[in-house]
Amino acid sequence: MPEFPKLLASNLSAARGAINSLMAELIEDHIRDHMPRNSKSSEEAADDVIHIVCTYLE
């Protein structure tokens, strides 16, 4: 494969990883801001949702 397409593919892959990480952080913050914080179970529920979203983004 010529050098330019390899470099382009590498850069696109890096950009995708960075965007996915940013999206995961934004979603996590949103979930934590909007989940009720009445009990330990609500915190666990937020952690479960965040885990599911992060797994999907991988």
PDB file of N, CA, C and O in Angstrom:
ATOM      1  N   MET A   1       0.851  -1.171   0.000  1.00  0.00           N
ATOM      2  CA  MET A   1       0.000   0.000   0.000  1.00  0.00           C
ATOM      3  C   MET A   1       0.900   1.238   0.000  1.00  0.00           C
ATOM      4  O   MET A   1       1.867   1.308   0.759  1.00  0.00           O
ATOM      5  N   PRO A   2       0.584   2.196  -0.839  1.00  0.00           N
ATOM      6  CA  PRO A   2       1.384   3.432  -0.856  1.00  0.00           C
ATOM      7  C   PRO A   2       1.330   4.140   0.501  1.00  0.00           C
ATOM      8  O   PRO A   2       0.412   3.927   1.294  1.00  0.00           O
ATOM      9  N   GLU A   3       2.315   4.970   0.744  1.00  0.00           N
ATOM     10  CA  GLU A   3       2.481   5.611   2.054  1.00  0.00           C
ATOM     11  C   GLU A   3       1.319   6.528   2.436  1.00  0.00           C
ATOM     12  O   GLU A   3       0.874   6.504   3.584  1.00  0.00           O
ATOM     13  N   PHE A   4       0.816   7.338   1.491  1.00  0.00           N
ATOM     14  CA  PHE A   4      -0.248   8.289   1.824  1.00  0.00           C
ATOM     15  C   PHE A   4      -1.511   7.592   2.325  1.00  0.00           C
ATOM     16  O   PHE A   4      -2.043   8.005   3.356  1.00  0.00           O
ATOM     17  N   PRO A   5      -2.020   6.557   1.654  1.00  0.00           N
ATOM     18  CA  PRO A   5      -3.217   5.892   2.181  1.00  0.00           C
ATOM     19  C   PRO A   5      -3.000   5.280   3.571  1.00  0.00           C
ATOM     20  O   PRO A   5      -3.916   5.280   4.393  1.00  0.00           O
ATOM     21  N   LYS A   6      -1.805   4.762   3.839  1.00  0.00           N
ATOM     22  CA  LYS A   6      -1.522   4.219   5.171  1.00  0.00           C
ATOM     23  C   LYS A   6      -1.597   5.323   6.221  1.00  0.00           C
ATOM     24  O   LYS A   6      -2.194   5.151   7.284  1.00  0.00           O
ATOM     25  N   LEU A   7      -0.986   6.450   5.907  1.00  0.00           N
ATOM     26  CA  LEU A   7      -0.992   7.583   6.831  1.00  0.00           C
ATOM     27  C   LEU A   7      -2.416   8.094   7.049  1.00  0.00           C
ATOM     28  O   LEU A   7      -2.809   8.397   8.176  1.00  0.00           O
ATOM     29  N   LEU A   8      -3.177   8.186   5.971  1.00  0.00           N
ATOM     30  CA  LEU A   8      -4.557   8.650   6.068  1.00  0.00           C
ATOM     31  C   LEU A   8      -5.380   7.696   6.925  1.00  0.00           C
ATOM     32  O   LEU A   8      -6.134   8.138   7.791  1.00  0.00           O
ATOM     33  N   ALA A   9      -5.244   6.407   6.696  1.00  0.00           N
ATOM     34  CA  ALA A   9      -5.984   5.414   7.480  1.00  0.00           C
ATOM     35  C   ALA A   9      -5.593   5.490   8.955  1.00  0.00           C
ATOM     36  O   ALA A   9      -6.448   5.390   9.835  1.00  0.00           O
ATOM     37  N   SER A  10      -4.326   5.664   9.215  1.00  0.00           N
ATOM     38  CA  SER A  10      -3.849   5.772  10.593  1.00  0.00           C
ATOM     39  C   SER A  10      -4.415   7.015  11.274  1.00  0.00           C
ATOM     40  O   SER A  10      -4.857   6.953  12.421  1.00  0.00           O
ATOM     41  N   ASN A  11      -4.400   8.127  10.576  1.00  0.00           N
ATOM     42  CA  ASN A  11      -4.927   9.375  11.137  1.00  0.00           C
ATOM     43  C   ASN A  11      -6.436   9.293  11.368  1.00  0.00           C
ATOM     44  O   ASN A  11      -6.939   9.780  12.380  1.00  0.00           O
ATOM     45  N   LEU A  12      -7.150   8.679  10.434  1.00  0.00           N
ATOM     46  CA  LEU A  12      -8.594   8.521  10.601  1.00  0.00           C
ATOM     47  C   LEU A  12      -8.909   7.629  11.798  1.00  0.00           C
ATOM     48  O   LEU A  12      -9.843   7.897  12.554  1.00  0.00           O
ATOM     49  N   SER A  13      -8.136   6.582  11.961  1.00  0.00           N
ATOM     50  CA  SER A  13      -8.330   5.684  13.097  1.00  0.00           C
ATOM     51  C   SER A  13      -8.075   6.408  14.417  1.00  0.00           C
ATOM     52  O   SER A  13      -8.829   6.241  15.375  1.00  0.00           O
ATOM     53  N   ALA A  14      -7.030   7.199  14.467  1.00  0.00           N
ATOM     54  CA  ALA A  14      -6.718   7.968  15.676  1.00  0.00           C
ATOM     55  C   ALA A  14      -7.818   8.989  15.969  1.00  0.00           C
ATOM     56  O   ALA A  14      -8.214   9.164  17.122  1.00  0.00           O
ATOM     57  N   ALA A  15      -8.307   9.654  14.937  1.00  0.00           N
ATOM     58  CA  ALA A  15      -9.370  10.645  15.116  1.00  0.00           C
ATOM     59  C   ALA A  15     -10.646   9.977  15.622  1.00  0.00           C
ATOM     60  O   ALA A  15     -11.327  10.508  16.499  1.00  0.00           O
ATOM     61  N   ARG A  16     -10.961   8.821  15.070  1.00  0.00           N
ATOM     62  CA  ARG A  16     -12.155   8.099  15.506  1.00  0.00           C
ATOM     63  C   ARG A  16     -12.041   7.727  16.982  1.00  0.00           C
ATOM     64  O   ARG A  16     -13.001   7.881  17.738  1.00  0.00           O
ATOM     65  N   GLY A  17     -10.877   7.240  17.393  1.00  0.00           N
ATOM     66  CA  GLY A  17     -10.675   6.890  18.793  1.00  0.00           C
ATOM     67  C   GLY A  17     -10.829   8.092  19.706  1.00  0.00           C
ATOM     68  O   GLY A  17     -11.440   7.997  20.770  1.00  0.00           O
ATOM     69  N   ALA A  18     -10.277   9.218  19.292  1.00  0.00           N
ATOM     70  CA  ALA A  18     -10.376  10.439  20.096  1.00  0.00           C
ATOM     71  C   ALA A  18     -11.822  10.920  20.197  1.00  0.00           C
ATOM     72  O   ALA A  18     -12.274  11.320  21.270  1.00  0.00           O
ATOM     73  N   ILE A  19     -12.540  10.882  19.088  1.00  0.00           N
ATOM     74  CA  ILE A  19     -13.937  11.315  19.085  1.00  0.00           C
ATOM     75  C   ILE A  19     -14.785  10.391  19.948  1.00  0.00           C
ATOM     76  O   ILE A  19     -15.645  10.858  20.695  1.00  0.00           O
ATOM     77  N   ASN A  20     -14.553   9.088  19.854  1.00  0.00           N
ATOM     78  CA  ASN A  20     -15.304   8.145  20.682  1.00  0.00           C
ATOM     79  C   ASN A  20     -15.031   8.363  22.167  1.00  0.00           C
ATOM     80  O   ASN A  20     -15.946   8.269  22.986  1.00  0.00           O
ATOM     81  N   SER A  21     -13.791   8.651  22.517  1.00  0.00           N
ATOM     82  CA  SER A  21     -13.463   8.921  23.919  1.00  0.00           C
ATOM     83  C   SER A  21     -14.157  10.186  24.412  1.00  0.00           C
ATOM     84  O   SER A  21     -14.689  10.217  25.522  1.00  0.00           O
ATOM     85  N   LEU A  22     -14.150  11.219  23.592  1.00  0.00           N
ATOM     86  CA  LEU A  22     -14.822  12.460  23.955  1.00  0.00           C
ATOM     87  C   LEU A  22     -16.323  12.230  24.098  1.00  0.00           C
ATOM     88  O   LEU A  22     -16.937  12.720  25.046  1.00  0.00           O
ATOM     89  N   MET A  23     -16.918  11.488  23.163  1.00  0.00           N
ATOM     90  CA  MET A  23     -18.342  11.212  23.222  1.00  0.00           C
ATOM     91  C   MET A  23     -18.687  10.435  24.497  1.00  0.00           C
ATOM     92  O   MET A  23     -19.696  10.716  25.143  1.00  0.00           O
ATOM     93  N   ALA A  24     -17.856   9.470  24.853  1.00  0.00           N
ATOM     94  CA  ALA A  24     -18.095   8.689  26.070  1.00  0.00           C
ATOM     95  C   ALA A  24     -18.057   9.588  27.303  1.00  0.00           C
ATOM     96  O   ALA A  24     -18.889   9.442  28.199  1.00  0.00           O
ATOM     97  N   GLU A  25     -17.113  10.503  27.359  1.00  0.00           N
ATOM     98  CA  GLU A  25     -17.029  11.434  28.497  1.00  0.00           C
ATOM     99  C   GLU A  25     -18.243  12.347  28.570  1.00  0.00           C
ATOM    100  O   GLU A  25     -18.789  12.573  29.650  1.00  0.00           O
ATOM    101  N   LEU A  26     -18.666  12.872  27.423  1.00  0.00           N
ATOM    102  CA  LEU A  26     -19.830  13.758  27.404  1.00  0.00           C
ATOM    103  C   LEU A  26     -21.092  13.022  27.832  1.00  0.00           C
ATOM    104  O   LEU A  26     -21.898  13.555  28.594  1.00  0.00           O
ATOM    105  N   ILE A  27     -21.264  11.795  27.340  1.00  0.00           N
ATOM    106  CA  ILE A  27     -22.442  11.013  27.709  1.00  0.00           C
ATOM    107  C   ILE A  27     -22.401  10.669  29.195  1.00  0.00           C
ATOM    108  O   ILE A  27     -23.422  10.742  29.879  1.00  0.00           O
ATOM    109  N   GLU A  28     -21.227  10.296  29.693  1.00  0.00           N
ATOM    110  CA  GLU A  28     -21.100   9.974  31.121  1.00  0.00           C
ATOM    111  C   GLU A  28     -21.472  11.180  31.978  1.00  0.00           C
ATOM    112  O   GLU A  28     -22.223  11.042  32.943  1.00  0.00           O
ATOM    113  N   ASP A  29     -20.962  12.349  31.640  1.00  0.00           N
ATOM    114  CA  ASP A  29     -21.306  13.563  32.392  1.00  0.00           C
ATOM    115  C   ASP A  29     -22.805  13.838  32.337  1.00  0.00           C
ATOM    116  O   ASP A  29     -23.413  14.203  33.343  1.00  0.00           O
ATOM    117  N   HIS A  30     -23.394  13.663  31.163  1.00  0.00           N
ATOM    118  CA  HIS A  30     -24.829  13.905  30.995  1.00  0.00           C
ATOM    119  C   HIS A  30     -25.634  12.943  31.869  1.00  0.00           C
ATOM    120  O   HIS A  30     -26.572  13.355  32.553  1.00  0.00           O
ATOM    121  N   ILE A  31     -25.263  11.661  31.844  1.00  0.00           N
ATOM    122  CA  ILE A  31     -25.975  10.670  32.652  1.00  0.00           C
ATOM    123  C   ILE A  31     -25.848  11.016  34.131  1.00  0.00           C
ATOM    124  O   ILE A  31     -26.839  11.007  34.861  1.00  0.00           O
ATOM    125  N   ARG A  32     -24.648  11.317  34.566  1.00  0.00           N
ATOM    126  CA  ARG A  32     -24.443  11.624  35.991  1.00  0.00           C
ATOM    127  C   ARG A  32     -25.190  12.897  36.415  1.00  0.00           C
ATOM    128  O   ARG A  32     -25.659  12.988  37.550  1.00  0.00           O
ATOM    129  N   ASP A  33     -25.302  13.872  35.513  1.00  0.00           N
ATOM    130  CA  ASP A  33     -26.013  15.112  35.842  1.00  0.00           C
ATOM    131  C   ASP A  33     -27.523  14.917  35.920  1.00  0.00           C
ATOM    132  O   ASP A  33     -28.196  15.620  36.673  1.00  0.00           O
ATOM    133  N   HIS A  34     -28.064  13.969  35.152  1.00  0.00           N
ATOM    134  CA  HIS A  34     -29.514  13.840  35.054  1.00  0.00           C
ATOM    135  C   HIS A  34     -30.093  12.627  35.770  1.00  0.00           C
ATOM    136  O   HIS A  34     -31.313  12.467  35.800  1.00  0.00           O
ATOM    137  N   MET A  35     -29.258  11.770  36.346  1.00  0.00           N
ATOM    138  CA  MET A  35     -29.765  10.640  37.131  1.00  0.00           C
ATOM    139  C   MET A  35     -30.036  11.132  38.542  1.00  0.00           C
ATOM    140  O   MET A  35     -29.251  11.902  39.095  1.00  0.00           O
ATOM    141  N   PRO A  36     -31.145  10.689  39.128  1.00  0.00           N
ATOM    142  CA  PRO A  36     -31.381  11.061  40.524  1.00  0.00           C
ATOM    143  C   PRO A  36     -30.291  10.480  41.421  1.00  0.00           C
ATOM    144  O   PRO A  36     -29.768   9.397  41.157  1.00  0.00           O
ATOM    145  N   ARG A  37     -29.959  11.205  42.472  1.00  0.00           N
ATOM    146  CA  ARG A  37     -28.885  10.769  43.370  1.00  0.00           C
ATOM    147  C   ARG A  37     -29.436  10.457  44.761  1.00  0.00           C
ATOM    148  O   ARG A  37     -28.844  10.829  45.774  1.00  0.00           O
ATOM    149  N   ASN A  38     -30.561   9.780  44.790  1.00  0.00           N
ATOM    150  CA  ASN A  38     -31.220   9.521  46.073  1.00  0.00           C
ATOM    151  C   ASN A  38     -30.611   8.366  46.839  1.00  0.00           C
ATOM    152  O   ASN A  38     -30.681   8.328  48.068  1.00  0.00           O
ATOM    153  N   SER A  39     -30.021   7.434  46.135  1.00  0.00           N
ATOM    154  CA  SER A  39     -29.553   6.234  46.826  1.00  0.00           C
ATOM    155  C   SER A  39     -28.361   5.629  46.106  1.00  0.00           C
ATOM    156  O   SER A  39     -27.988   6.044  45.009  1.00  0.00           O
ATOM    157  N   LYS A  40     -27.784   4.645  46.755  1.00  0.00           N
ATOM    158  CA  LYS A  40     -26.663   3.914  46.162  1.00  0.00           C
ATOM    159  C   LYS A  40     -27.127   3.207  44.893  1.00  0.00           C
ATOM    160  O   LYS A  40     -26.370   3.119  43.927  1.00  0.00           O
ATOM    161  N   SER A  41     -28.361   2.701  44.882  1.00  0.00           N
ATOM    162  CA  SER A  41     -28.835   1.969  43.708  1.00  0.00           C
ATOM    163  C   SER A  41     -28.941   2.877  42.478  1.00  0.00           C
ATOM    164  O   SER A  41     -28.738   2.414  41.356  1.00  0.00           O
ATOM    165  N   SER A  42     -29.254   4.154  42.672  1.00  0.00           N
ATOM    166  CA  SER A  42     -29.318   5.061  41.522  1.00  0.00           C
ATOM    167  C   SER A  42     -27.918   5.320  40.970  1.00  0.00           C
ATOM    168  O   SER A  42     -27.745   5.466  39.760  1.00  0.00           O
ATOM    169  N   GLU A  43     -26.919   5.376  41.855  1.00  0.00           N
ATOM    170  CA  GLU A  43     -25.534   5.519  41.391  1.00  0.00           C
ATOM    171  C   GLU A  43     -25.095   4.271  40.636  1.00  0.00           C
ATOM    172  O   GLU A  43     -24.404   4.363  39.622  1.00  0.00           O
ATOM    173  N   GLU A  44     -25.498   3.103  41.135  1.00  0.00           N
ATOM    174  CA  GLU A  44     -25.170   1.853  40.448  1.00  0.00           C
ATOM    175  C   GLU A  44     -25.859   1.792  39.090  1.00  0.00           C
ATOM    176  O   GLU A  44     -25.275   1.314  38.117  1.00  0.00           O
ATOM    177  N   ALA A  45     -27.100   2.275  39.021  1.00  0.00           N
ATOM    178  CA  ALA A  45     -27.820   2.298  37.749  1.00  0.00           C
ATOM    179  C   ALA A  45     -27.102   3.209  36.751  1.00  0.00           C
ATOM    180  O   ALA A  45     -26.970   2.862  35.577  1.00  0.00           O
ATOM    181  N   ALA A  46     -26.642   4.360  37.211  1.00  0.00           N
ATOM    182  CA  ALA A  46     -25.891   5.269  36.337  1.00  0.00           C
ATOM    183  C   ALA A  46     -24.613   4.602  35.859  1.00  0.00           C
ATOM    184  O   ALA A  46     -24.260   4.705  34.684  1.00  0.00           O
ATOM    185  N   ASP A  47     -23.913   3.916  36.762  1.00  0.00           N
ATOM    186  CA  ASP A  47     -22.691   3.205  36.370  1.00  0.00           C
ATOM    187  C   ASP A  47     -22.986   2.131  35.329  1.00  0.00           C
ATOM    188  O   ASP A  47     -22.209   1.942  34.393  1.00  0.00           O
ATOM    189  N   ASP A  48     -24.112   1.424  35.489  1.00  0.00           N
ATOM    190  CA  ASP A  48     -24.490   0.387  34.519  1.00  0.00           C
ATOM    191  C   ASP A  48     -24.755   0.988  33.143  1.00  0.00           C
ATOM    192  O   ASP A  48     -24.298   0.456  32.132  1.00  0.00           O
ATOM    193  N   VAL A  49     -25.493   2.097  33.105  1.00  0.00           N
ATOM    194  CA  VAL A  49     -25.792   2.747  31.821  1.00  0.00           C
ATOM    195  C   VAL A  49     -24.505   3.242  31.170  1.00  0.00           C
ATOM    196  O   VAL A  49     -24.317   3.083  29.964  1.00  0.00           O
ATOM    197  N   ILE A  50     -23.629   3.834  31.957  1.00  0.00           N
ATOM    198  CA  ILE A  50     -22.355   4.336  31.429  1.00  0.00           C
ATOM    199  C   ILE A  50     -21.527   3.186  30.876  1.00  0.00           C
ATOM    200  O   ILE A  50     -20.917   3.316  29.815  1.00  0.00           O
ATOM    201  N   HIS A  51     -21.499   2.067  31.583  1.00  0.00           N
ATOM    202  CA  HIS A  51     -20.751   0.897  31.104  1.00  0.00           C
ATOM    203  C   HIS A  51     -21.313   0.403  29.772  1.00  0.00           C
ATOM    204  O   HIS A  51     -20.550   0.074  28.863  1.00  0.00           O
ATOM    205  N   ILE A  52     -22.627   0.348  29.649  1.00  0.00           N
ATOM    206  CA  ILE A  52     -23.259  -0.100  28.405  1.00  0.00           C
ATOM    207  C   ILE A  52     -22.901   0.833  27.256  1.00  0.00           C
ATOM    208  O   ILE A  52     -22.546   0.374  26.171  1.00  0.00           O
ATOM    209  N   VAL A  53     -22.990   2.134  27.486  1.00  0.00           N
ATOM    210  CA  VAL A  53     -22.678   3.111  26.433  1.00  0.00           C
ATOM    211  C   VAL A  53     -21.214   3.004  26.020  1.00  0.00           C
ATOM    212  O   VAL A  53     -20.904   3.000  24.829  1.00  0.00           O
ATOM    213  N   CYS A  54     -20.319   2.918  26.988  1.00  0.00           N
ATOM    214  CA  CYS A  54     -18.888   2.819  26.669  1.00  0.00           C
ATOM    215  C   CYS A  54     -18.577   1.536  25.908  1.00  0.00           C
ATOM    216  O   CYS A  54     -17.752   1.542  24.994  1.00  0.00           O
ATOM    217  N   THR A  55     -19.232   0.438  26.276  1.00  0.00           N
ATOM    218  CA  THR A  55     -19.042  -0.820  25.552  1.00  0.00           C
ATOM    219  C   THR A  55     -19.522  -0.677  24.113  1.00  0.00           C
ATOM    220  O   THR A  55     -18.869  -1.164  23.190  1.00  0.00           O
ATOM    221  N   TYR A  56     -20.664  -0.010  23.916  1.00  0.00           N
ATOM    222  CA  TYR A  56     -21.189   0.204  22.568  1.00  0.00           C
ATOM    223  C   TYR A  56     -20.228   1.045  21.729  1.00  0.00           C
ATOM    224  O   TYR A  56     -20.045   0.776  20.542  1.00  0.00           O
ATOM    225  N   LEU A  57     -19.616   2.054  22.336  1.00  0.00           N
ATOM    226  CA  LEU A  57     -18.726   2.942  21.591  1.00  0.00           C
ATOM    227  C   LEU A  57     -17.404   2.282  21.216  1.00  0.00           C
ATOM    228  O   LEU A  57     -16.717   2.747  20.306  1.00  0.00           O
ATOM    229  N   GLU A  58     -17.043   1.215  21.901  1.00  0.00           N
ATOM    230  CA  GLU A  58     -15.787   0.528  21.570  1.00  0.00           C
ATOM    231  C   GLU A  58     -15.980  -0.175  20.282  1.00  0.00           C
ATOM    232  O   GLU A  58     -15.059  -0.828  19.792  1.00  0.00           O
TER     233      GLU A  58
END
